Amino acid sequence: MDAASYDVVVVGGGAAGLSAALVLGRARRRVAVVDAGHPRNAPAAHMQGFLSRDGMPPADLLAAGRAEVTGYDVELVDDQVAAIEPGLTVRLIGGAVLQARRLLVATGVSDELPDIPGVRERWGKDLLHCPYCHGWEVRDQPLGVLGTVAGSTQHALLVRQWSDDVMFFVHTYELAPAERVQLEARGVQVVEGEVGRLVVEADRLTGVELVDGRVIERNAVFVRPGNVPHADGLLSGLGCDLNETGFVIVDATGRTSTPGVWAAGNVVDPRAQVITAAGAGSAAAIAINADLVQDDVERAVAATG
């Protein structure tokens, strides 16, 4: 199959990818956005902290973004990348082949949740991860924080900003004496014992049940999930340098160690909010276009020489 040629192929159609596509489309570049349609924030009813879009459903933002980029002749491809070959040849699962001069990977991240009954069902509703995204909505309510991964106590201390009634469920976390002192000093009650399940009544989280049978009433629970970049195989396969946690290393514009390849959004920084990811996509697009301009100049000079 002959490959369709593009200045830039963007892999991932979330905030970062669409923002980059918008800038590049306006720069009169030929752009394709490949998106599998599985955004990280799909379970959330609303997104917060995005100036002028506070409270908008995430799906509405993506729909508006897709409509905007197509107005600049950006092509949206509803598919998934099967492989990226040397020379930035992008093969899709559906069989299409795209040839790119430059590549932007903006595929996001997967959240690894603890294996506790009720956690996945309530994820993005009243089982939450980002206090900046959801803290205001549950302010002054009885809140819990699950101890699961490194940094869980810092998460509890952060959640304390939004409520005076916060409990830290130790669960499987190895609580250090200094951490206990900090929690107690800030008025965060420490609950010993392993968590058995989240208690849900009438489609609403009402408490946390421990394996010993105790039920602690809570209106919402926060957890710090583990994170795995969606494009780990793609980026490592392209030879991009990764850090010790498996995330790609980029410069301030999103440029990776592999020539012609950029990355932006949660695939780089799992804690980036929607507005941050959009900004990173815009910065990457400007850098990519500048790189293409330089390449165009060099080709023109060589052609006239």
Rosetta blueprint (number, residue, H / E / L):
1 M L
2 D L
3 A L
4 A E
5 S E
6 Y E
7 D E
8 V E
9 V E
10 V E
11 V E
12 G L
13 G L
14 G L
15 A H
16 A H
17 G H
18 L H
19 S H
20 A H
21 A H
22 L H
23 V H
24 L H
25 G H
26 R H
27 A L
28 R L
29 R L
30 R L
31 V E
32 A E
33 V E
34 V E
35 D E
36 A L
37 G L
38 H L
39 P L
40 R L
41 N L
42 A L
43 P L
44 A L
45 A L
46 H L
47 M L
48 Q L
49 G L
50 F L
51 L L
52 S L
53 R L
54 D L
55 G L
56 M L
57 P L
58 P H
59 A H
60 D H
61 L H
62 L H
63 A H
64 A H
65 G H
66 R H
67 A H
68 E H
69 V H
70 T H
71 G L
72 Y L
73 D L
74 V L
75 E E
76 L E
77 V E
78 D E
79 D L
80 Q L
81 V E
82 A E
83 A E
84 I E
85 E E
86 P L
87 G L
88 L L
89 T E
90 V E
91 R E
92 L E
93 I L
94 G L
95 G L
96 A L
97 V E
98 L E
99 Q E
100 A E
101 R E
102 R E
103 L E
104 L E
105 V E
106 A L
107 T L
108 G L
109 V E
110 S E
111 D E
112 E E
113 L L
114 P L
115 D L
116 I L
117 P L
118 G L
119 V H
120 R H
121 E H
122 R H
123 W E
124 G L
125 K L
126 D L
127 L E
128 L E
129 H L
130 C L
131 P H
132 Y H
133 C H
134 H H
135 G L
136 W H
137 E H
138 V H
139 R L
140 D L
141 Q L
142 P L
143 L E
144 G E
145 V E
146 L E
147 G L
148 T L
149 V L
150 A L
151 G L
152 S H
153 T H
154 Q H
155 H H
156 A H
157 L H
158 L H
159 V H
160 R H
161 Q H
162 W H
163 S L
164 D L
165 D L
166 V E
167 M E
168 F E
169 F E
170 V L
171 H L
172 T L
173 Y L
174 E L
175 L L
176 A L
177 P H
178 A H
179 E H
180 R H
181 V H
182 Q H
183 L H
184 E H
185 A H
186 R L
187 G L
188 V L
189 Q E
190 V E
191 V E
192 E L
193 G L
194 E L
195 V E
196 G E
197 R E
198 L E
199 V E
200 V E
201 E L
202 A L
203 D L
204 R L
205 L E
206 T E
207 G E
208 V E
209 E E
210 L E
211 V L
212 D L
213 G L
214 R L
215 V E
216 I E
217 E E
218 R L
219 N L
220 A E
221 V E
222 F E
223 V L
224 R L
225 P L
226 G E
227 N E
228 V E
229 P E
230 H L
231 A L
232 D H
233 G H
234 L H
235 L H
236 S H
237 G H
238 L L
239 G L
240 C L
241 D L
242 L E
243 N L
244 E L
245 T L
246 G L
247 F L
248 V E
249 I L
250 V L
251 D L
252 A L
253 T L
254 G L
255 R E
256 T L
257 S L
258 T L
259 P L
260 G L
261 V E
262 W E
263 A E
264 A L
265 G H
266 N H
267 V H
268 V L
269 D L
270 P L
271 R L
272 A L
273 Q L
274 V H
275 I H
276 T H
277 A H
278 A H
279 G H
280 A H
281 G H
282 S H
283 A H
284 A H
285 A H
286 I H
287 A H
288 I H
289 N H
290 A H
291 D H
292 L H
293 V H
294 Q H
295 D H
296 D H
297 V H
298 E H
299 R H
300 A H
301 V H
302 A H
303 A H
304 T H
305 G L
